[in-house]
């Protein structure tokens, strides 16, 4: 967190890659600046450049008459988190690489370069090295992003963490719902520990929310857990 090196976070869906990225930002010297998360799979390919770089007035048909700053410009001084970075369009990848090398951007339709100072953190649930071999991701961009790799293991490989995570989520979810936090019975905890959790922490959190509602603030029993967690 103390350094501005690029970070690549990998892990299965639901392991909390966004939480790790936010934690790094909050413990960095940029903590008082913006943390801007971007889901790369949610931006249409034809809008990627204008969304990230912004555009000047009249840059294209339908553009805002006053122009618009892009996400990179908005994140200036802070941290940009590119989630699902494997979904970056191939045509855009060399442009992002140039930003990483020059720390400058130019709005679509503009002639003036703007300096930016941002920390880049990216995340993916895919094997970027494999995508590089398949020519679906640029090798030079991969090496630029993969300065500090962090791999988050799936929840099924972190059984010892489940009791602490369960108690934490039980308390935070109960506070959100405005109900008493139930005590998790040992039988219920054993089910939570022994389940495979294909959806990882996100699935655990959802399962506990349903169990809290069904237990009505009293002792959480196996019968309160979703049926799929008993398989």
KOLFI-972436 format. One record per residue (C-alpha): x negated, y negated, z negated. Coordinates in pm, whole numbers, plus 32768, in hexadecimal, padded with zeros to 4 digits. Example, Ala and Ser with C-alpha at 12.3 -4.5 7.8 and 13.67 -1.06 7.14 Angstrom:
7B3281C27CF4
7AA9806A7D36
***
This chain:
800080008000
7EE07F117FBB
7E5F7F1B8120
7EF87EAE826A
7E9B7FE9832A
7FA980888401
805E81AE8360
810482DB8404
8200838E8323
827584E68393
837685CE82FD
84BE867B833E
860385BA8352
867E855681F9
852E85668146
852F83F180F8
8436836381F0
84E5821081DF
84CC82128063
8355824F8075
832A81378174
83EE8044809B
832880AD7F67
81E18067801D
825F7F0E8082
82D37EB77F21
817B7F107E98
80BA7E4F7FA1
80457CE77FAF
81697CAE80A0
82717D0A7F9C
82FF7BA87F98
832F7BAD8112
842B7C6681EA
84437DDF8211
84E57E168365
85597F7B83B1
859F7FD7851C
8636811F8594
8593814F86E7
869A82488758
87B181488721
87348046881D
8790807A898D
8659809E8A64
86B17F738B40
86CD7E918A0D
85947F028958
84AC7DEF89D1
85A07CD28991
85FF7D5C883A
84987D7A87C2
83F77C558879
851E7B68888C
85687A9189BB
856A79288A2F
86A378748AA1
871A78E18BF7
86337A0F8BF6
87437AED8C85
88B77AEF8CCC
897E7AEC8B87
885B7A758AB3
889879828996
887578238A21
878C77C78904
86B378FD8923
868079F3880A
855A7A608731
850B7BD1873E
84E17CC98622
83667CAA862E
83817B328604
847B7B5384E7
83957C498435
826F7B558443
81BA7B5482F5
82697C8F8281
82887DFF82D9
83257E97840F
83A37FFC83DF
83E080B78523
84AB81EB84CF
84CB830585D0
839E82728684
839783A68765
84C3830E8818
840181DD8890
843581BF8A0A
82F882198AC9
830B80D18B8A
8306800C8A45
81EA80C8899D
80C9800F8A4A
816C7EC489E9
81757F2A887B
800D7FA08899
7FA97E488918
80577DA487EE
7F927E858702
7E4E7E2587B0
7E837CAE87DD
7F7E7C5B86C8
80307B7F87C3
81887B8E8862
822F7ADD8983
83A77ABA899A
84547B418AD0
845D7A288BD0
835D795E8B0D
81FE78E98B60
817D789E8A02
80DF79AA8926
812B79A487B2
80467A2D86A8
80E17B1E85B0
80647BB2846C
811D7CF3841A
80E27E418374
81567F688448
81E280A483AD
827E81AC848E
833082F38447
83A584238506
8431857F84CD
838885FB860B
8227866F865A
818985418703
804F8604875D
812B86FB8813
81DF85E188C9
808D85538931
803186A389CD
818086A38A83
813A85418B06
826B84C18A4D
81A383DB8966
806A831289B3
7F2F839E8918
7E91824888E4
7FC881CA882D
7FD083048758
7E6C82C886E2
7EBA815A869C
7FE181BA85C1
7F4582E9851A
7E47822D8445
7ED7829A82F7
7FB083D48320
80A78434820E
8164857E8220
829585A98143
82D9871880F7
84408797810F
850587BB7FCE
84F989397FE0
8380891D7FAC
83AC88357E82
848289097D9A
83DE88747C65
845D871B7CCC
85CA87817CE2
8627875F7B6E
859386027B58
862C85967CA2
877E86277C41
878785707AF5
8718842C7B9B
882384407CAA
892A84AB7BAE
88ED836D7AE5
88D482807C0F
8A0583107CBF
8AD583057B80
8A7681977B52
8ADD81527CBB
8C2B82037C8C
8C6881647B37
8C9382B17A84
8BE583647969
8AB3842A79CF
8AF6859E799A
89F486877905
898187887A05
89B188E47970
889189D97989
895B8ABC7A72
89A089957B5A
8833892D7B4C
87C78A8D7BA9
88A38A797CE0
8809892A7D3B
86A989B17D0C
86DE8AF27DD0
879A8A5E7EF8
86D08A2D803B
874088C1807C
872B88AE81F9
879B874281DE
869086FA80D8
86BA85DE7FDE
87D7854080A0
889F86848082
884D86A07F0E
88CB853F7ED1
8A0F85807F8D
8A4986CA7ED6
8A1A86237D85
8B0A850A7DD9
8C1C86047E28
8BCD86CA7CED
8BDF85917C16
8D36853F7CA0
8DB386A27C68
8D2286BD7B08
8DD185797AA4
8CAD850679CD
8C9F864478FE
8BB0876E790B
8B4C87BD7A71
8B8B892E7AB4
8B468A107BE0
8CB489F37C47
8C85887C7C79
8B7188A87D78
8BC588B87EEC
8BF48A1D7F64
8AD28A088058
89DD89DB7F37
8A3B8B317EB0
89C58BEB7FE5
***
